[in-house]
Amino acid sequence: MVKAVKPADLRAKTPDELEARLVELKREQLNLRFQQATGQTESQSRVRAVRREIARIKTIAAQNAKNAAGAKTSAANA
């Protein structure tokens, strides 16, 4: 069983690392969907875990982008 990634670990990563992980997870999700369609899937729980990890990464990436935009705006106002 694969251990879930904690949000704190994801926040410590750079945007490029998050993007690479997101691409990797999307590929895995595609493979799992094909396995599910052909009835070869071994663990249904992995589909759910991958979907949630994708959502976590997207959420943290959006938060980072928002914080960066906020910092840029506050620096311009100062």
C-alpha positions as CSV (number, residue, x, y, z in Angstrom):
1,M,0.0,0.0,0.0
2,V,1.3,3.4,-0.9
3,K,1.5,6.0,1.9
4,A,-0.3,9.2,1.3
5,V,1.8,12.3,0.8
6,K,1.3,15.0,3.5
7,P,0.4,18.5,2.4
8,A,3.4,19.9,4.4
9,D,5.7,17.7,2.2
10,L,4.1,19.1,-0.9
11,R,4.4,22.7,0.2
12,A,8.1,22.2,0.7
13,K,8.5,21.4,-3.0
14,T,9.2,23.8,-5.8
15,P,6.6,24.5,-8.5
16,D,8.6,22.5,-11.0
17,E,8.6,19.5,-8.7
18,L,4.9,19.8,-8.1
19,E,4.3,20.0,-11.9
20,A,6.4,16.9,-12.5
21,R,4.6,14.9,-9.8
22,L,1.3,16.1,-11.2
23,V,2.2,14.8,-14.7
24,E,3.3,11.5,-13.2
25,L,0.1,11.1,-11.3
26,K,-2.1,11.9,-14.3
27,R,-0.2,9.1,-16.2
28,E,-0.9,6.7,-13.4
29,Q,-4.5,7.7,-13.3
30,L,-4.8,7.1,-17.0
31,N,-3.3,3.6,-16.6
32,L,-5.6,2.8,-13.7
33,R,-8.6,3.9,-15.7
34,F,-7.5,1.5,-18.6
35,Q,-7.0,-1.3,-16.1
36,Q,-10.4,-0.6,-14.5
37,A,-12.1,-0.7,-17.9
38,T,-10.5,-4.0,-18.8
39,G,-11.1,-5.5,-15.3
40,Q,-7.4,-5.9,-14.5
41,T,-7.3,-3.4,-11.6
42,E,-5.8,-4.9,-8.5
43,S,-6.7,-2.2,-6.0
44,Q,-9.7,0.1,-6.3
45,S,-8.4,2.2,-3.4
46,R,-5.4,3.3,-5.5
47,V,-7.7,5.1,-8.0
48,R,-9.2,7.1,-5.2
49,A,-5.7,7.8,-3.6
50,V,-4.3,9.1,-6.9
51,R,-7.3,11.3,-7.5
52,R,-7.0,12.9,-4.1
53,E,-3.3,13.4,-4.4
54,I,-3.9,15.2,-7.8
55,A,-6.4,17.4,-6.0
56,R,-3.9,18.1,-3.2
57,I,-1.2,19.1,-5.6
58,K,-3.5,21.4,-7.6
59,T,-4.7,23.1,-4.4
60,I,-1.2,23.7,-3.1
61,A,-0.1,25.0,-6.5
62,A,-3.0,27.4,-6.6
63,Q,-2.2,28.6,-3.0
64,N,1.4,29.2,-4.0
65,A,0.4,31.2,-7.1
66,K,-2.0,33.3,-5.0
67,N,0.6,33.9,-2.4
68,A,3.2,34.9,-5.0
69,A,0.7,37.3,-6.6
70,G,-0.1,38.8,-3.3
71,A,3.5,39.3,-2.4
72,K,4.1,40.9,-5.8
73,T,1.2,43.3,-5.3
74,S,2.2,44.2,-1.8
75,A,5.8,44.9,-2.9
76,A,4.5,47.2,-5.7
77,N,2.4,49.1,-3.1
78,A,5.3,49.6,-0.7
